[in-house]
Amino acid sequence: MLKTEKIKKEIDLLPGELLDQVEKFIKDLKSAKKAGKKKTSLLSDLADIAVDLDLPGDFSKQHDHYLYSLPKK
């Protein structure tokens, strides 16, 4: 299960009064990221996305297996 799916499930279980705090926390995270963001390369941005999505370490070599369920090479 992806991290985002886990987080969404947890948010769905929260009482309504806590959702305002969650929204503020997310906004704070976004603004902190923008303020501290330095120039990066496209490759490093893609690597960050791969980590966030919790992709397997051999995804680049075995992408046909993970995307189309073909046997691993």
Backbone torsions as a table, in degrees:
resi	resn	phi	psi	omega
1	MET	NA	137.4	-179.8
2	LEU	-72.7	153.3	178.5
3	LYS	-58.3	-39.9	-178.5
4	THR	-63.5	-37.3	178.2
5	GLU	-66.1	-40.6	178.3
6	LYS	-62.4	-44.5	-179.0
7	ILE	-64.9	-42.8	179.1
8	LYS	-60.8	-39.7	178.0
9	LYS	-63.9	-41.9	178.6
10	GLU	-63.7	-39.9	179.1
11	ILE	-64.2	-39.8	179.1
12	ASP	-61.1	-27.2	-178.6
13	LEU	-87.6	-10.3	-177.4
14	LEU	-73.0	145.6	173.0
15	PRO	-68.2	152.4	-174.9
16	GLY	-55.2	-35.9	-177.0
17	GLU	-67.4	-19.2	178.7
18	LEU	-87.7	-14.7	-177.1
19	LEU	-64.8	-32.5	176.4
20	ASP	-63.2	-39.2	178.5
21	GLN	-66.7	-39.5	178.5
22	VAL	-64.0	-44.1	179.6
23	GLU	-61.1	-44.2	179.1
24	LYS	-63.6	-41.0	179.1
25	PHE	-60.6	-44.1	179.7
26	ILE	-63.6	-43.0	178.5
27	LYS	-62.7	-40.8	178.3
28	ASP	-63.1	-41.0	178.1
29	LEU	-62.2	-43.7	-179.6
30	LYS	-63.9	-44.0	-178.7
31	SER	-68.2	-36.3	177.3
32	ALA	-66.4	-38.0	179.3
33	LYS	-66.0	-42.0	179.4
34	LYS	-65.0	-41.1	-177.9
35	ALA	-67.5	-36.9	-176.8
36	GLY	-96.0	3.4	-175.1
37	LYS	-75.9	128.4	176.1
38	LYS	-107.6	169.0	178.4
39	LYS	-63.8	130.7	178.3
40	THR	-129.9	166.3	177.3
41	SER	-89.2	161.1	177.8
42	LEU	-60.1	-38.3	-179.3
43	LEU	-63.3	-42.2	179.0
44	SER	-69.5	-33.6	175.1
45	ASP	-63.6	-42.3	177.9
46	LEU	-65.2	-37.9	177.8
47	ALA	-64.0	-39.5	176.8
48	ASP	-62.8	-40.7	178.7
49	ILE	-64.4	-41.7	179.5
50	ALA	-61.4	-39.3	178.1
51	VAL	-67.4	-43.5	179.8
52	ASP	-61.1	-36.7	-179.1
53	LEU	-83.5	-4.0	179.4
54	ASP	58.8	45.2	178.7
55	LEU	-72.8	150.1	177.9
56	PRO	-65.1	154.0	-177.2
57	GLY	-63.9	-26.4	-179.2
58	ASP	-100.6	21.4	-176.6
59	PHE	-58.5	-41.5	-177.2
60	SER	-65.1	-33.4	-179.1
61	LYS	-86.2	-28.0	-174.6
62	GLN	-117.0	30.1	-174.9
63	HIS	-60.4	-33.4	177.8
64	ASP	-62.5	-35.7	177.5
65	HIS	-65.3	-46.8	-175.5
66	TYR	-75.7	-32.8	-178.1
67	LEU	-85.7	-38.2	-171.9
68	TYR	-120.9	6.0	179.5
69	SER	61.4	27.2	174.8
70	LEU	-76.5	158.3	178.7
71	PRO	-62.6	149.2	176.3
72	LYS	-66.6	147.7	-179.5
73	LYS	-85.0	NA	NA
